[in-house]
Amino acid sequence: MKEKNIVEKLKDLYNLQQIDSQIDQIQILKGELPMEVKDLEDEIEGLKTRMERLQEEINELESMISGHEAKKSEARSLLERYEKQLDEVKNNREFEALTREIEMQRLEIQLADKRIEESVKKLAVKKEQMLLNEETLKGKQENLEVKSKELNDIIEKTEKEEKQLRRMSEKAIKEVEERLALAYQRIRGTYRNGLAVVTIERDSCGGCFNKIPPQIQVEVSQGQKIITCEHCGRILVDPQLFGLQVEEEQG
């Protein structure tokens, strides 16, 4: 295959940049929506996990309250039985034994009441937290629904165009010399606007807007070598050069 000259190499780079910039415009149209949707999905998942743990704690507290209530009921039954037996005691030893049992059951009832009260307070707090979490979850789910719809609408409108542009980009980068393609991707990844190949506009770099010396501008317009901006490292091109080249080829 015939080695491409500098103008052809620059033309390939410029063409690739034009395609990738159109892809970037679609991503700008989507804005922060993809990230916002992902963040909301993660937050909802985390919230659901916390609510599951909270529900387990609520269930445990309710079970504990039921257990204390059962113990209290059992202690009351025993207390009533022992109090009735007091009328039938035959000696002091039986009386003292029954009195001790009665005292123990009263203490059991008091202890059960105390634990029930503590558990009920904890349960009220947990249920309040659950209600707040449910409200938060509802709000996030509604927000997610809105954001997802916005994103899906944009994707629906741009999906065909984006797929076509990505195919064009894959094809275009194969036309670029490997060394230059790697440099292009490195520079492109350095800047948020994705510009690696820029023109000179009003005597300034189209990427960083720093002034380009007249001599450098002349060299760029001649297309005899690859020239980068001394300030930002972007590759400088003159599209008019490609126009002349195309006309010469067609002629």
C-alpha positions in Angstrom: 0.0 0.0 0.0 1.3 3.4 -0.9 2.5 5.5 2.1 0.2 8.5 2.7 1.6 12.0 2.6 1.2 14.4 5.5 -1.8 16.2 4.0 -3.6 12.8 3.6 -2.7 11.9 7.2 -4.0 15.2 8.5 -7.1 14.8 6.5 -7.8 11.4 8.0 -7.3 12.8 11.5 -9.5 15.8 10.8 -12.2 13.5 9.4 -12.0 11.2 12.4 -12.3 14.2 14.8 -15.4 15.6 12.9 -17.1 12.2 13.4 -16.2 11.8 17.0 -17.2 15.4 17.7 -20.7 14.6 16.4 -20.8 11.6 18.8 -19.7 13.9 21.6 -22.6 16.3 20.8 -25.0 13.4 21.3 -23.4 12.6 24.7 -23.7 16.3 25.6 -27.4 16.1 24.7 -27.7 13.2 27.2 -25.8 15.4 29.7 -25.6 14.0 33.2 -28.7 11.9 32.7 -26.9 8.5 32.4 -24.9 9.1 35.6 -27.9 10.5 37.4 -30.0 7.4 36.4 -27.2 5.1 37.6 -26.8 7.0 40.8 -30.5 6.8 41.5 -30.6 3.1 40.8 -27.7 2.5 43.2 -29.4 4.7 45.9 -32.7 2.9 45.5 -30.9 -0.5 45.7 -29.1 0.6 48.8 -32.2 2.0 50.4 -34.1 -1.2 49.7 -31.3 -3.2 51.4 -31.5 -0.9 54.5 -35.2 -1.2 54.6 -35.0 -5.0 54.5 -32.6 -4.9 57.5 -34.9 -2.5 59.2 -37.9 -4.8 58.6 -35.9 -7.7 60.1 -35.3 -5.5 63.2 -39.0 -4.6 63.4 -40.0 -8.3 63.1 -37.4 -9.2 65.8 -38.7 -6.5 68.2 -42.3 -7.5 67.6 -41.3 -11.1 68.3 -39.6 -10.0 71.5 -42.7 -8.1 72.6 -44.8 -11.2 72.0 -42.4 -13.3 74.0 -42.4 -10.9 76.9 -46.2 -10.7 76.7 -46.3 -14.5 76.9 -44.0 -14.6 79.9 -46.1 -11.9 81.6 -49.3 -13.9 80.9 -47.7 -17.0 82.3 -46.4 -15.2 85.4 -49.9 -13.8 86.0 -51.5 -17.2 85.8 -48.9 -18.6 88.2 -49.4 -15.6 90.5 -53.2 -16.2 90.6 -52.7 -19.9 91.3 -50.1 -19.2 94.1 -52.3 -16.6 95.7 -55.3 -19.0 95.8 -53.0 -21.7 97.3 -52.2 -19.3 100.2 -55.7 -20.0 101.6 -54.9 -23.7 101.7 -51.4 -23.6 103.4 -50.9 -25.9 106.4 -47.7 -24.6 107.8 -45.2 -21.7 107.7 -42.8 -23.5 105.4 -45.5 -23.8 102.7 -46.6 -20.2 103.3 -43.0 -18.9 102.9 -42.4 -21.0 99.8 -45.6 -19.7 98.2 -44.7 -16.1 99.2 -41.4 -16.4 97.5 -43.0 -17.8 94.4 -45.6 -15.0 94.4 -42.8 -12.4 94.8 -40.8 -14.0 91.9 -43.8 -13.9 89.6 -44.5 -10.3 90.5 -40.9 -9.5 89.6 -41.3 -11.5 86.4 -44.3 -9.3 85.5 -42.4 -6.1 86.3 -39.4 -7.2 84.3 -41.6 -8.2 81.4 -43.4 -4.8 81.6 -40.0 -3.0 81.6 -38.8 -5.0 78.6 -42.0 -4.6 76.7 -41.9 -0.8 77.3 -38.3 -0.6 76.1 -39.1 -2.8 73.0 -42.2 -0.7 72.2 -40.1 2.5 72.2 -37.5 0.9 70.0 -40.2 -0.4 67.7 -41.8 3.1 67.4 -38.4 4.5 66.4 -37.8 1.7 63.8 -41.3 2.2 62.3 -40.8 5.9 62.1 -37.5 5.3 60.2 -39.3 2.8 58.0 -41.9 5.4 57.1 -39.2 8.0 56.3 -37.4 5.5 54.2 -40.6 4.6 52.3 -41.2 8.3 51.6 -37.6 8.7 50.4 -37.8 5.6 48.3 -41.1 6.8 46.7 -39.5 10.1 45.9 -36.4 8.5 44.4 -38.4 6.1 42.3 -40.5 8.9 40.9 -37.4 10.9 40.1 -35.8 7.8 38.5 -38.9 7.3 36.4 -38.7 10.9 35.1 -34.9 10.8 34.5 -35.2 7.4 32.8 -37.9 8.7 30.5 -35.9 11.7 29.6 -32.9 9.6 28.8 -34.8 7.0 26.9 -36.5 9.7 24.8 -33.0 11.1 23.9 -31.7 7.6 23.2 -34.7 6.8 21.0 -34.1 10.0 18.9 -30.3 9.6 18.6 -29.7 5.8 18.8 -29.7 5.3 15.0 -27.5 8.3 14.3 -25.1 7.4 17.2 -24.7 3.8 16.0 -24.1 5.0 12.4 -21.5 7.5 13.7 -19.7 4.9 15.8 -19.5 2.6 12.8 -18.1 5.6 10.8 -15.6 6.3 13.6 -14.4 2.7 13.8 -13.9 2.8 10.0 -12.2 6.2 10.0 -9.7 5.4 12.7 -8.5 2.4 10.7 -7.5 4.9 8.0 -5.2 6.7 10.5 -1.6 5.7 10.9 -1.3 3.6 14.2 1.1 6.0 15.8 -1.1 9.0 15.0 -4.2 7.1 16.1 -2.7 6.4 19.5 -1.6 10.1 19.9 -5.1 11.2 18.8 -6.8 8.9 21.4 -4.4 10.1 24.1 -5.0 13.8 23.4 -8.7 13.3 23.0 -8.9 11.5 26.4 -7.0 14.4 28.1 -9.6 17.0 27.4 -13.3 17.0 28.4 -14.4 18.4 25.1 -12.7 15.5 23.3 -10.9 17.8 20.9 -7.6 16.4 19.7 -7.5 17.9 16.2 -8.3 21.6 15.9 -8.2 24.4 13.4 -6.6 27.8 13.9 -9.3 30.4 14.5 -8.6 34.2 14.7 -4.8 33.4 15.0 -5.5 31.2 18.0 -5.7 27.4 18.7 -9.2 26.2 18.4 -8.7 24.0 21.5 -7.1 26.2 24.1 -7.5 29.6 22.4 -3.9 30.6 22.9 -2.2 32.7 20.2 -0.4 30.7 17.4 2.7 32.5 16.1 2.5 33.6 12.4 5.3 31.3 11.4 3.5 28.3 12.9 0.3 29.3 11.1 2.2 29.3 7.8 3.7 25.9 8.5 0.2 24.5 9.3 -1.2 25.9 6.1 1.6 24.3 4.1 0.8 20.8 5.5 4.4 19.5 5.3 4.6 18.1 8.8 2.4 17.3 11.8 2.3 20.4 14.1 0.8 20.5 17.6 -0.1 23.5 19.7 2.8 24.4 22.0 0.3 25.2 24.8 -2.1 22.2 24.8 -0.6 19.6 22.5 -3.5 19.4 20.2 -2.9 18.7 16.5 -3.3 21.8 14.3 -4.9 21.5 10.9 -6.0 23.8 8.0 -9.2 22.4 6.4 -8.6 24.6 3.3 -5.6 22.4 2.7 -7.9 19.4 2.4 -10.2 21.3 0.0 -7.3 22.0 -2.3 -6.1 18.4 -2.1 -9.6 17.1 -2.9 -9.9 19.5 -5.9 -6.4 18.4 -7.1 -7.4 14.7 -6.8 -10.7 15.3 -8.6 -9.0 17.3 -11.3 
